[in-house]
Amino acid sequence: MTIKRINFLQELLEFMGLGGRLHLEWISSAEAQKFVQVVKEFTEKIRHLGPNPLRGFTLNNLTLDVGAAAGTAAKTACPEPKETVAQN
């Protein structure tokens, strides 16, 4: 079940533009050298990928592709949040 979840999350992160930033490795507590090697390799991979491409992302500039699931190209901008006033 863990592998299925990791695969799903990897696909989701890839879709979001964050591909390659999730890794699963089975390591025994007796495999200290393997742990060190895996962490070093993954750290280098993350450094190579560079900074978070979503940094500075705001909802005010978001455009949602609402037709993607239906196979159309319709796009709509996110509406601004509305303030509500409680009436007595």
C-alpha positions as CSV (number, residue, x, y, z in Angstrom):
1,M,0.0,0.0,0.0
2,T,2.9,2.4,0.7
3,I,4.3,2.0,-2.8
4,K,0.9,2.8,-4.3
5,R,0.6,6.0,-2.2
6,I,4.2,7.1,-3.0
7,N,3.5,6.5,-6.7
8,F,0.3,8.6,-6.5
9,L,2.1,11.4,-4.7
10,Q,5.0,11.3,-7.2
11,E,2.5,11.7,-10.0
12,L,0.7,14.5,-8.2
13,L,4.0,16.3,-7.5
14,E,5.0,15.9,-11.1
15,F,1.7,17.4,-12.2
16,M,2.3,20.4,-9.8
17,G,5.8,20.9,-11.2
18,L,7.6,19.4,-8.2
19,G,8.6,16.1,-9.8
20,G,11.6,14.2,-8.4
21,R,11.2,15.7,-4.9
22,L,9.8,12.5,-3.3
23,H,11.8,9.3,-2.7
24,L,11.1,6.1,-0.9
25,E,13.9,3.7,0.1
26,W,13.6,0.7,2.4
27,I,16.6,0.8,4.8
28,S,17.2,-1.4,7.8
29,S,18.4,0.2,11.1
30,A,21.5,-2.0,10.6
31,E,22.3,-0.3,7.2
32,A,23.8,3.0,8.4
33,Q,26.1,3.3,5.4
34,K,23.2,2.8,3.0
35,F,21.2,5.5,4.8
36,V,24.1,7.9,4.5
37,Q,24.5,7.2,0.8
38,V,20.8,7.5,0.1
39,V,20.5,10.8,1.9
40,K,23.6,12.2,0.2
41,E,22.3,11.2,-3.3
42,F,18.8,12.6,-2.7
43,T,20.2,15.8,-1.3
44,E,22.3,16.3,-4.4
45,K,19.3,15.5,-6.6
46,I,17.3,18.2,-4.8
47,R,20.1,20.7,-5.2
48,H,20.3,19.9,-8.9
49,L,16.6,20.5,-9.2
50,G,17.0,23.9,-7.8
51,P,14.6,26.0,-5.7
52,N,10.9,25.4,-5.3
53,P,9.3,26.5,-8.7
54,L,6.1,27.3,-6.8
55,R,7.8,29.9,-4.6
56,G,5.9,33.2,-4.7
57,F,2.8,31.5,-6.1
58,T,-0.4,33.3,-5.1
59,L,-4.1,32.5,-5.5
60,N,-4.7,36.0,-6.8
61,N,-2.9,35.1,-10.1
62,L,-4.2,31.6,-10.4
63,T,-6.0,30.5,-13.5
64,L,-7.8,27.1,-13.2
65,D,-8.3,24.8,-16.1
66,V,-11.8,23.7,-15.2
67,G,-12.3,21.8,-18.5
68,A,-9.2,19.6,-18.2
69,A,-11.2,16.7,-16.7
70,A,-13.9,17.0,-19.4
71,G,-11.3,17.3,-22.2
72,T,-12.2,21.0,-23.1
73,A,-10.0,24.0,-23.0
74,A,-12.3,26.2,-20.9
75,K,-10.4,28.3,-18.4
76,T,-11.7,30.5,-15.6
77,A,-10.0,32.8,-13.2
78,C,-10.5,32.3,-9.4
79,P,-12.9,34.7,-8.0
80,E,-11.8,37.2,-5.4
81,P,-13.0,36.2,-1.9
82,K,-16.1,38.1,-0.8
83,E,-16.6,39.6,2.6
84,T,-19.7,38.6,4.4
85,V,-21.5,40.8,6.9
86,A,-23.6,39.2,9.6
87,Q,-27.0,40.7,9.8
88,N,-29.0,40.7,13.0
